[in-house]
Amino acid sequence: MGIHYDYKSTRGAKAMEKQAKREKKLAERRAKKQAKDGLTNEPKQKNSIPIDTVITLDHLTNPDKK
C-alpha cells in the first residue's frame, strides 16, 4: 500500500489547498495591479492640458508656466 494509499486518501484535501493557494495569489496580483494603476492615473490628470485651450509652442517648450 504505502504511498499509493496515501495519495488517493489525501488527493481531495491537496487539491483544495492548491486551489486556495492559487486564489490567494490571484487576489494579491489583482490588489497589486489596482494599487499600481491607482498611483499612475493621478499624475496624468494633473499635467494634462484642457481640451478647450489651444496648444502653442510656448506650452511645449515651457511646461512649468501655467
mmCIF file of the N, C-alpha and C atoms, coordinates in Angstrom:
data_MODEL
# 
_entry.id   MODEL 
# 
loop_
_atom_site.group_PDB 
_atom_site.id 
_atom_site.type_symbol 
_atom_site.label_atom_id 
_atom_site.label_alt_id 
_atom_site.label_comp_id 
_atom_site.label_asym_id 
_atom_site.label_entity_id 
_atom_site.label_seq_id 
_atom_site.pdbx_PDB_ins_code 
_atom_site.Cartn_x 
_atom_site.Cartn_y 
_atom_site.Cartn_z 
_atom_site.occupancy 
_atom_site.B_iso_or_equiv 
_atom_site.pdbx_formal_charge 
_atom_site.auth_seq_id 
_atom_site.auth_comp_id 
_atom_site.auth_asym_id 
_atom_site.auth_atom_id 
_atom_site.pdbx_PDB_model_num 
ATOM 1   N N  . MET A 1 1  ? 0.833   -1.180 0.000   1.00 0.00 ? 1  MET A N  1 
ATOM 2   C CA . MET A 1 1  ? 0.000   0.000  0.000   1.00 0.00 ? 1  MET A CA 1 
ATOM 3   C C  . MET A 1 1  ? 0.880   1.247  0.000   1.00 0.00 ? 1  MET A C  1 
ATOM 4   N N  . GLY A 1 2  ? 1.387   1.653  1.078   1.00 0.00 ? 2  GLY A N  1 
ATOM 5   C CA . GLY A 1 2  ? 2.344   2.739  1.170   1.00 0.00 ? 2  GLY A CA 1 
ATOM 6   C C  . GLY A 1 2  ? 1.886   4.054  0.566   1.00 0.00 ? 2  GLY A C  1 
ATOM 7   N N  . ILE A 1 3  ? 2.661   4.550  -0.371  1.00 0.00 ? 3  ILE A N  1 
ATOM 8   C CA . ILE A 1 3  ? 2.437   5.876  -0.950  1.00 0.00 ? 3  ILE A CA 1 
ATOM 9   C C  . ILE A 1 3  ? 1.138   5.947  -1.755  1.00 0.00 ? 3  ILE A C  1 
ATOM 10  N N  . HIS A 1 4  ? 0.775   4.855  -2.399  1.00 0.00 ? 4  HIS A N  1 
ATOM 11  C CA . HIS A 1 4  ? -0.425  4.868  -3.232  1.00 0.00 ? 4  HIS A CA 1 
ATOM 12  C C  . HIS A 1 4  ? -1.692  5.010  -2.383  1.00 0.00 ? 4  HIS A C  1 
ATOM 13  N N  . TYR A 1 5  ? -1.683  4.408  -1.225  1.00 0.00 ? 5  TYR A N  1 
ATOM 14  C CA . TYR A 1 5  ? -2.827  4.516  -0.326  1.00 0.00 ? 5  TYR A CA 1 
ATOM 15  C C  . TYR A 1 5  ? -2.974  5.958  0.161   1.00 0.00 ? 5  TYR A C  1 
ATOM 16  N N  . ASP A 1 6  ? -1.879  6.570  0.514   1.00 0.00 ? 6  ASP A N  1 
ATOM 17  C CA . ASP A 1 6  ? -1.908  7.954  0.995   1.00 0.00 ? 6  ASP A CA 1 
ATOM 18  C C  . ASP A 1 6  ? -2.330  8.916  -0.113  1.00 0.00 ? 6  ASP A C  1 
ATOM 19  N N  . TYR A 1 7  ? -1.923  8.666  -1.333  1.00 0.00 ? 7  TYR A N  1 
ATOM 20  C CA . TYR A 1 7  ? -2.223  9.578  -2.440  1.00 0.00 ? 7  TYR A CA 1 
ATOM 21  C C  . TYR A 1 7  ? -3.722  9.730  -2.642  1.00 0.00 ? 7  TYR A C  1 
ATOM 22  N N  . LYS A 1 8  ? -4.420  8.615  -2.745  1.00 0.00 ? 8  LYS A N  1 
ATOM 23  C CA . LYS A 1 8  ? -5.863  8.694  -3.009  1.00 0.00 ? 8  LYS A CA 1 
ATOM 24  C C  . LYS A 1 8  ? -6.640  9.224  -1.813  1.00 0.00 ? 8  LYS A C  1 
ATOM 25  N N  . SER A 1 9  ? -6.174  8.932  -0.629  1.00 0.00 ? 9  SER A N  1 
ATOM 26  C CA . SER A 1 9  ? -6.923  9.373  0.547   1.00 0.00 ? 9  SER A CA 1 
ATOM 27  C C  . SER A 1 9  ? -6.757  10.867 0.808   1.00 0.00 ? 9  SER A C  1 
ATOM 28  N N  . THR A 1 10 ? -5.656  11.448 0.353   1.00 0.00 ? 10 THR A N  1 
ATOM 29  C CA . THR A 1 10 ? -5.414  12.880 0.603   1.00 0.00 ? 10 THR A CA 1 
ATOM 30  C C  . THR A 1 10 ? -5.534  13.726 -0.659  1.00 0.00 ? 10 THR A C  1 
ATOM 31  N N  . ARG A 1 11 ? -5.938  13.127 -1.766  1.00 0.00 ? 11 ARG A N  1 
ATOM 32  C CA . ARG A 1 11 ? -6.000  13.844 -3.041  1.00 0.00 ? 11 ARG A CA 1 
ATOM 33  C C  . ARG A 1 11 ? -6.960  15.032 -2.992  1.00 0.00 ? 11 ARG A C  1 
ATOM 34  N N  . GLY A 1 12 ? -8.118  14.871 -2.404  1.00 0.00 ? 12 GLY A N  1 
ATOM 35  C CA . GLY A 1 12 ? -9.107  15.948 -2.329  1.00 0.00 ? 12 GLY A CA 1 
ATOM 36  C C  . GLY A 1 12 ? -8.620  17.117 -1.484  1.00 0.00 ? 12 GLY A C  1 
ATOM 37  N N  . ALA A 1 13 ? -8.010  16.806 -0.360  1.00 0.00 ? 13 ALA A N  1 
ATOM 38  C CA . ALA A 1 13 ? -7.512  17.867 0.527   1.00 0.00 ? 13 ALA A CA 1 
ATOM 39  C C  . ALA A 1 13 ? -6.385  18.649 -0.147  1.00 0.00 ? 13 ALA A C  1 
ATOM 40  N N  . LYS A 1 14 ? -5.495  17.932 -0.827  1.00 0.00 ? 14 LYS A N  1 
ATOM 41  C CA . LYS A 1 14 ? -4.390  18.608 -1.519  1.00 0.00 ? 14 LYS A CA 1 
ATOM 42  C C  . LYS A 1 14 ? -4.908  19.493 -2.645  1.00 0.00 ? 14 LYS A C  1 
ATOM 43  N N  . ALA A 1 15 ? -5.919  19.028 -3.360  1.00 0.00 ? 15 ALA A N  1 
ATOM 44  C CA . ALA A 1 15 ? -6.497  19.823 -4.449  1.00 0.00 ? 15 ALA A CA 1 
ATOM 45  C C  . ALA A 1 15 ? -7.135  21.097 -3.907  1.00 0.00 ? 15 ALA A C  1 
ATOM 46  N N  . MET A 1 16 ? -7.812  20.995 -2.776  1.00 0.00 ? 16 MET A N  1 
ATOM 47  C CA . MET A 1 16 ? -8.427  22.179 -2.178  1.00 0.00 ? 16 MET A CA 1 
ATOM 48  C C  . MET A 1 16 ? -7.364  23.172 -1.705  1.00 0.00 ? 16 MET A C  1 
ATOM 49  N N  . GLU A 1 17 ? -6.264  22.666 -1.142  1.00 0.00 ? 17 GLU A N  1 
ATOM 50  C CA . GLU A 1 17 ? -5.175  23.544 -0.706  1.00 0.00 ? 17 GLU A CA 1 
ATOM 51  C C  . GLU A 1 17 ? -4.547  24.266 -1.893  1.00 0.00 ? 17 GLU A C  1 
ATOM 52  N N  . LYS A 1 18 ? -4.330  23.538 -2.979  1.00 0.00 ? 18 LYS A N  1 
ATOM 53  C CA . LYS A 1 18 ? -3.749  24.147 -4.178  1.00 0.00 ? 18 LYS A CA 1 
ATOM 54  C C  . LYS A 1 18 ? -4.669  25.221 -4.751  1.00 0.00 ? 18 LYS A C  1 
ATOM 55  N N  . GLN A 1 19 ? -5.963  24.948 -4.785  1.00 0.00 ? 19 GLN A N  1 
ATOM 56  C CA . GLN A 1 19 ? -6.917  25.921 -5.310  1.00 0.00 ? 19 GLN A CA 1 
ATOM 57  C C  . GLN A 1 19 ? -6.955  27.169 -4.427  1.00 0.00 ? 19 GLN A C  1 
ATOM 58  N N  . ALA A 1 20 ? -6.922  26.990 -3.115  1.00 0.00 ? 20 ALA A N  1 
ATOM 59  C CA . ALA A 1 20 ? -6.913  28.130 -2.201  1.00 0.00 ? 20 ALA A CA 1 
ATOM 60  C C  . ALA A 1 20 ? -5.643  28.954 -2.392  1.00 0.00 ? 20 ALA A C  1 
ATOM 61  N N  . LYS A 1 21 ? -4.524  28.274 -2.595  1.00 0.00 ? 21 LYS A N  1 
ATOM 62  C CA . LYS A 1 21 ? -3.250  28.963 -2.818  1.00 0.00 ? 21 LYS A CA 1 
ATOM 63  C C  . LYS A 1 21 ? -3.294  29.762 -4.122  1.00 0.00 ? 21 LYS A C  1 
ATOM 64  N N  . ARG A 1 22 ? -3.859  29.166 -5.183  1.00 0.00 ? 22 ARG A N  1 
ATOM 65  C CA . ARG A 1 22 ? -3.988  29.857 -6.468  1.00 0.00 ? 22 ARG A CA 1 
ATOM 66  C C  . ARG A 1 22 ? -4.868  31.100 -6.344  1.00 0.00 ? 22 ARG A C  1 
ATOM 67  N N  . GLU A 1 23 ? -6.001  30.957 -5.659  1.00 0.00 ? 23 GLU A N  1 
ATOM 68  C CA . GLU A 1 23 ? -6.921  32.085 -5.482  1.00 0.00 ? 23 GLU A CA 1 
ATOM 69  C C  . GLU A 1 23 ? -6.283  33.198 -4.653  1.00 0.00 ? 23 GLU A C  1 
ATOM 70  N N  . LYS A 1 24 ? -5.497  32.827 -3.651  1.00 0.00 ? 24 LYS A N  1 
ATOM 71  C CA . LYS A 1 24 ? -4.813  33.818 -2.818  1.00 0.00 ? 24 LYS A CA 1 
ATOM 72  C C  . LYS A 1 24 ? -3.806  34.603 -3.652  1.00 0.00 ? 24 LYS A C  1 
ATOM 73  N N  . LYS A 1 25 ? -3.023  33.899 -4.470  1.00 0.00 ? 25 LYS A N  1 
ATOM 74  C CA . LYS A 1 25 ? -2.045  34.566 -5.334  1.00 0.00 ? 25 LYS A CA 1 
ATOM 75  C C  . LYS A 1 25 ? -2.742  35.487 -6.332  1.00 0.00 ? 25 LYS A C  1 
ATOM 76  N N  . LEU A 1 26 ? -3.835  35.026 -6.903  1.00 0.00 ? 26 LEU A N  1 
ATOM 77  C CA . LEU A 1 26 ? -4.578  35.825 -7.871  1.00 0.00 ? 26 LEU A CA 1 
ATOM 78  C C  . LEU A 1 26 ? -5.137  37.090 -7.225  1.00 0.00 ? 26 LEU A C  1 
ATOM 79  N N  . ALA A 1 27 ? -5.655  36.963 -6.011  1.00 0.00 ? 27 ALA A N  1 
ATOM 80  C CA . ALA A 1 27 ? -6.182  38.129 -5.295  1.00 0.00 ? 27 ALA A CA 1 
ATOM 81  C C  . ALA A 1 27 ? -5.066  39.127 -4.993  1.00 0.00 ? 27 ALA A C  1 
ATOM 82  N N  . GLU A 1 28 ? -3.886  38.619 -4.622  1.00 0.00 ? 28 GLU A N  1 
ATOM 83  C CA . GLU A 1 28 ? -2.749  39.506 -4.355  1.00 0.00 ? 28 GLU A CA 1 
ATOM 84  C C  . GLU A 1 28 ? -2.318  40.234 -5.620  1.00 0.00 ? 28 GLU A C  1 
ATOM 85  N N  . ARG A 1 29 ? -2.282  39.517 -6.737  1.00 0.00 ? 29 ARG A N  1 
ATOM 86  C CA . ARG A 1 29 ? -1.902  40.141 -8.009  1.00 0.00 ? 29 ARG A CA 1 
ATOM 87  C C  . ARG A 1 29 ? -2.899  41.223 -8.405  1.00 0.00 ? 29 ARG A C  1 
ATOM 88  N N  . ARG A 1 30 ? -4.186  40.939 -8.241  1.00 0.00 ? 30 ARG A N  1 
ATOM 89  C CA . ARG A 1 30 ? -5.214  41.926 -8.585  1.00 0.00 ? 30 ARG A CA 1 
ATOM 90  C C  . ARG A 1 30 ? -5.087  43.170 -7.713  1.00 0.00 ? 30 ARG A C  1 
ATOM 91  N N  . ALA A 1 31 ? -4.862  42.965 -6.410  1.00 0.00 ? 31 ALA A N  1 
ATOM 92  C CA . ALA A 1 31 ? -4.728  44.101 -5.492  1.00 0.00 ? 31 ALA A CA 1 
ATOM 93  C C  . ALA A 1 31 ? -3.495  44.925 -5.846  1.00 0.00 ? 31 ALA A C  1 
ATOM 94  N N  . LYS A 1 32 ? -2.415  44.240 -6.176  1.00 0.00 ? 32 LYS A N  1 
ATOM 95  C CA . LYS A 1 32 ? -1.181  44.935 -6.545  1.00 0.00 ? 32 LYS A CA 1 
ATOM 96  C C  . LYS A 1 32 ? -1.378  45.727 -7.832  1.00 0.00 ? 32 LYS A C  1 
ATOM 97  N N  . LYS A 1 33 ? -2.060  45.135 -8.794  1.00 0.00 ? 33 LYS A N  1 
ATOM 98  C CA . LYS A 1 33 ? -2.302  45.812 -10.070 1.00 0.00 ? 33 LYS A CA 1 
ATOM 99  C C  . LYS A 1 33 ? -3.218  47.017 -9.884  1.00 0.00 ? 33 LYS A C  1 
ATOM 100 N N  . GLN A 1 34 ? -4.248  46.886 -9.060  1.00 0.00 ? 34 GLN A N  1 
ATOM 101 C CA . GLN A 1 34 ? -5.148  48.008 -8.808  1.00 0.00 ? 34 GLN A CA 1 
ATOM 102 C C  . GLN A 1 34 ? -4.423  49.136 -8.095  1.00 0.00 ? 34 GLN A C  1 
ATOM 103 N N  . ALA A 1 35 ? -3.554  48.800 -7.152  1.00 0.00 ? 35 ALA A N  1 
ATOM 104 C CA . ALA A 1 35 ? -2.789  49.822 -6.439  1.00 0.00 ? 35 ALA A CA 1 
ATOM 105 C C  . ALA A 1 35 ? -1.841  50.529 -7.397  1.00 0.00 ? 35 ALA A C  1 
ATOM 106 N N  . LYS A 1 36 ? -1.235  49.763 -8.285  1.00 0.00 ? 36 LYS A N  1 
ATOM 107 C CA . LYS A 1 36 ? -0.302  50.342 -9.257  1.00 0.00 ? 36 LYS A CA 1 
ATOM 108 C C  . LYS A 1 36 ? -1.049  51.247 -10.235 1.00 0.00 ? 36 LYS A C  1 
ATOM 109 N N  . ASP A 1 37 ? -2.199  50.822 -10.716 1.00 0.00 ? 37 ASP A N  1 
ATOM 110 C CA . ASP A 1 37 ? -2.987  51.626 -11.647 1.00 0.00 ? 37 ASP A CA 1 
ATOM 111 C C  . ASP A 1 37 ? -3.497  52.898 -10.980 1.00 0.00 ? 37 ASP A C  1 
ATOM 112 N N  . GLY A 1 38 ? -3.847  52.819 -9.724  1.00 0.00 ? 38 GLY A N  1 
ATOM 113 C CA . GLY A 1 38 ? -4.336  53.983 -8.999  1.00 0.00 ? 38 GLY A CA 1 
ATOM 114 C C  . GLY A 1 38 ? -3.258  55.041 -8.833  1.00 0.00 ? 38 GLY A C  1 
ATOM 115 N N  . LEU A 1 39 ? -2.010  54.625 -8.665  1.00 0.00 ? 39 LEU A N  1 
ATOM 116 C CA . LEU A 1 39 ? -0.914  55.576 -8.495  1.00 0.00 ? 39 LEU A CA 1 
ATOM 117 C C  . LEU A 1 39 ? -0.529  56.243 -9.806  1.00 0.00 ? 39 LEU A C  1 
ATOM 118 N N  . THR A 1 40 ? -0.593  55.528 -10.902 1.00 0.00 ? 40 THR A N  1 
ATOM 119 C CA . THR A 1 40 ? -0.153  56.080 -12.178 1.00 0.00 ? 40 THR A CA 1 
ATOM 120 C C  . THR A 1 40 ? -1.198  56.978 -12.820 1.00 0.00 ? 40 THR A C  1 
ATOM 121 N N  . ASN A 1 41 ? -2.463  56.840 -12.490 1.00 0.00 ? 41 ASN A N  1 
ATOM 122 C CA . ASN A 1 41 ? -3.504  57.648 -13.120 1.00 0.00 ? 41 ASN A CA 1 
ATOM 123 C C  . ASN A 1 41 ? -3.533  59.087 -12.608 1.00 0.00 ? 41 ASN A C  1 
ATOM 124 N N  . GLU A 1 42 ? -3.190  59.324 -11.369 1.00 0.00 ? 42 GLU A N  1 
ATOM 125 C CA . GLU A 1 42 ? -3.281  60.661 -10.792 1.00 0.00 ? 42 GLU A CA 1 
ATOM 126 C C  . GLU A 1 42 ? -2.347  61.675 -11.450 1.00 0.00 ? 42 GLU A C  1 
ATOM 127 N N  . PRO A 1 43 ? -1.056  61.392 -11.646 1.00 0.00 ? 43 PRO A N  1 
ATOM 128 C CA . PRO A 1 43 ? -0.184  62.400 -12.259 1.00 0.00 ? 43 PRO A CA 1 
ATOM 129 C C  . PRO A 1 43 ? -0.574  62.743 -13.693 1.00 0.00 ? 43 PRO A C  1 
ATOM 130 N N  . LYS A 1 44 ? -1.119  61.819 -14.428 1.00 0.00 ? 44 LYS A N  1 
ATOM 131 C CA . LYS A 1 44 ? -1.520  62.086 -15.805 1.00 0.00 ? 44 LYS A CA 1 
ATOM 132 C C  . LYS A 1 44 ? -2.627  63.134 -15.844 1.00 0.00 ? 44 LYS A C  1 
ATOM 133 N N  . GLN A 1 45 ? -3.539  63.082 -14.910 1.00 0.00 ? 45 GLN A N  1 
ATOM 134 C CA . GLN A 1 45 ? -4.642  64.029 -14.882 1.00 0.00 ? 45 GLN A CA 1 
ATOM 135 C C  . GLN A 1 45 ? -4.161  65.417 -14.474 1.00 0.00 ? 45 GLN A C  1 
ATOM 136 N N  . LYS A 1 46 ? -3.168  65.519 -13.602 1.00 0.00 ? 46 LYS A N  1 
ATOM 137 C CA . LYS A 1 46 ? -2.657  66.806 -13.155 1.00 0.00 ? 46 LYS A CA 1 
ATOM 138 C C  . LYS A 1 46 ? -1.982  67.571 -14.280 1.00 0.00 ? 46 LYS A C  1 
ATOM 139 N N  . ASN A 1 47 ? -1.161  66.904 -15.063 1.00 0.00 ? 47 ASN A N  1 
ATOM 140 C CA . ASN A 1 47 ? -0.338  67.559 -16.070 1.00 0.00 ? 47 ASN A CA 1 
ATOM 141 C C  . ASN A 1 47 ? -1.019  67.710 -17.424 1.00 0.00 ? 47 ASN A C  1 
ATOM 142 N N  . SER A 1 48 ? -2.237  67.316 -17.550 1.00 0.00 ? 48 SER A N  1 
ATOM 143 C CA . SER A 1 48 ? -2.895  67.399 -18.848 1.00 0.00 ? 48 SER A CA 1 
ATOM 144 C C  . SER A 1 48 ? -3.381  68.820 -19.134 1.00 0.00 ? 48 SER A C  1 
ATOM 145 N N  . ILE A 1 49 ? -3.429  69.139 -20.404 1.00 0.00 ? 49 ILE A N  1 
ATOM 146 C CA . ILE A 1 49 ? -3.901  70.449 -20.851 1.00 0.00 ? 49 ILE A CA 1 
ATOM 147 C C  . ILE A 1 49 ? -5.390  70.324 -21.151 1.00 0.00 ? 49 ILE A C  1 
ATOM 148 N N  . PRO A 1 50 ? -6.200  71.272 -20.715 1.00 0.00 ? 50 PRO A N  1 
ATOM 149 C CA . PRO A 1 50 ? -7.641  71.204 -21.005 1.00 0.00 ? 50 PRO A CA 1 
ATOM 150 C C  . PRO A 1 50 ? -7.909  71.176 -22.514 1.00 0.00 ? 50 PRO A C  1 
ATOM 151 N N  . ILE A 1 51 ? -8.970  70.545 -22.903 1.00 0.00 ? 51 ILE A N  1 
ATOM 152 C CA . ILE A 1 51 ? -9.297  70.353 -24.312 1.00 0.00 ? 51 ILE A CA 1 
ATOM 153 C C  . ILE A 1 51 ? -9.617  71.669 -25.007 1.00 0.00 ? 51 ILE A C  1 
ATOM 154 N N  . ASP A 1 52 ? -10.232 72.599 -24.311 1.00 0.00 ? 52 ASP A N  1 
ATOM 155 C CA . ASP A 1 52 ? -10.663 73.841 -24.956 1.00 0.00 ? 52 ASP A CA 1 
ATOM 156 C C  . ASP A 1 52 ? -9.529  74.848 -25.187 1.00 0.00 ? 52 ASP A C  1 
ATOM 157 N N  . THR A 1 53 ? -8.312  74.586 -24.691 1.00 0.00 ? 53 THR A N  1 
ATOM 158 C CA . THR A 1 53 ? -7.197  75.515 -24.916 1.00 0.00 ? 53 THR A CA 1 
ATOM 159 C C  . THR A 1 53 ? -6.401  75.097 -26.146 1.00 0.00 ? 53 THR A C  1 
ATOM 160 N N  . VAL A 1 54 ? -5.815  76.076 -26.811 1.00 0.00 ? 54 VAL A N  1 
ATOM 161 C CA . VAL A 1 54 ? -5.005  75.823 -27.996 1.00 0.00 ? 54 VAL A CA 1 
ATOM 162 C C  . VAL A 1 54 ? -3.570  75.559 -27.549 1.00 0.00 ? 54 VAL A C  1 
ATOM 163 N N  . ILE A 1 55 ? -2.982  74.505 -28.084 1.00 0.00 ? 55 ILE A N  1 
ATOM 164 C CA . ILE A 1 55 ? -1.601  74.171 -27.735 1.00 0.00 ? 55 ILE A CA 1 
ATOM 165 C C  . ILE A 1 55 ? -0.674  75.011 -28.603 1.00 0.00 ? 55 ILE A C  1 
ATOM 166 N N  . THR A 1 56 ? 0.161   75.781 -27.951 1.00 0.00 ? 56 THR A N  1 
ATOM 167 C CA . THR A 1 56 ? 1.103   76.638 -28.667 1.00 0.00 ? 56 THR A CA 1 
ATOM 168 C C  . THR A 1 56 ? 2.519   76.152 -28.414 1.00 0.00 ? 56 THR A C  1 
ATOM 169 N N  . LEU A 1 57 ? 3.462   76.768 -29.088 1.00 0.00 ? 57 LEU A N  1 
ATOM 170 C CA . LEU A 1 57 ? 4.863   76.419 -28.905 1.00 0.00 ? 57 LEU A CA 1 
ATOM 171 C C  . LEU A 1 57 ? 5.306   76.726 -27.476 1.00 0.00 ? 57 LEU A C  1 
ATOM 172 N N  . ASP A 1 58 ? 4.742   77.751 -26.889 1.00 0.00 ? 58 ASP A N  1 
ATOM 173 C CA . ASP A 1 58 ? 5.077   78.113 -25.517 1.00 0.00 ? 58 ASP A CA 1 
ATOM 174 C C  . ASP A 1 58 ? 4.676   77.000 -24.539 1.00 0.00 ? 58 ASP A C  1 
ATOM 175 N N  . HIS A 1 59 ? 3.543   76.347 -24.771 1.00 0.00 ? 59 HIS A N  1 
ATOM 176 C CA . HIS A 1 59 ? 3.127   75.233 -23.919 1.00 0.00 ? 59 HIS A CA 1 
ATOM 177 C C  . HIS A 1 59 ? 4.120   74.080 -24.003 1.00 0.00 ? 59 HIS A C  1 
ATOM 178 N N  . LEU A 1 60 ? 4.629   73.835 -25.185 1.00 0.00 ? 60 LEU A N  1 
ATOM 179 C CA . LEU A 1 60 ? 5.521   72.703 -25.383 1.00 0.00 ? 60 LEU A CA 1 
ATOM 180 C C  . LEU A 1 60 ? 6.925   72.964 -24.854 1.00 0.00 ? 60 LEU A C  1 
ATOM 181 N N  . THR A 1 61 ? 7.420   74.197 -25.014 1.00 0.00 ? 61 THR A N  1 
ATOM 182 C CA . THR A 1 61 ? 8.796   74.492 -24.616 1.00 0.00 ? 61 THR A CA 1 
ATOM 183 C C  . THR A 1 61 ? 8.916   74.900 -23.156 1.00 0.00 ? 61 THR A C  1 
ATOM 184 N N  . ASN A 1 62 ? 7.872   75.436 -22.566 1.00 0.00 ? 62 ASN A N  1 
ATOM 185 C CA . ASN A 1 62 ? 7.916   75.892 -21.184 1.00 0.00 ? 62 ASN A CA 1 
ATOM 186 C C  . ASN A 1 62 ? 6.743   75.278 -20.412 1.00 0.00 ? 62 ASN A C  1 
ATOM 187 N N  . PRO A 1 63 ? 6.835   73.993 -20.039 1.00 0.00 ? 63 PRO A N  1 
ATOM 188 C CA . PRO A 1 63 ? 5.698   73.328 -19.407 1.00 0.00 ? 63 PRO A CA 1 
ATOM 189 C C  . PRO A 1 63 ? 5.419   73.797 -17.979 1.00 0.00 ? 63 PRO A C  1 
ATOM 190 N N  . ASP A 1 64 ? 6.386   74.451 -17.306 1.00 0.00 ? 64 ASP A N  1 
ATOM 191 C CA . ASP A 1 64 ? 6.171   74.897 -15.930 1.00 0.00 ? 64 ASP A CA 1 
ATOM 192 C C  . ASP A 1 64 ? 5.257   76.106 -15.848 1.00 0.00 ? 64 ASP A C  1 
ATOM 193 N N  . LYS A 1 65 ? 5.203   76.864 -16.910 1.00 0.00 ? 65 LYS A N  1 
ATOM 194 C CA . LYS A 1 65 ? 4.365   78.059 -16.931 1.00 0.00 ? 65 LYS A CA 1 
ATOM 195 C C  . LYS A 1 65 ? 2.895   77.647 -17.061 1.00 0.00 ? 65 LYS A C  1 
ATOM 196 N N  . LYS A 1 66 ? 2.051   78.220 -16.233 1.00 0.00 ? 66 LYS A N  1 
ATOM 197 C CA . LYS A 1 66 ? 0.627   77.859 -16.266 1.00 0.00 ? 66 LYS A CA 1 
ATOM 198 C C  . LYS A 1 66 ? -0.171  78.883 -17.020 1.00 0.00 ? 66 LYS A C  1 
# 
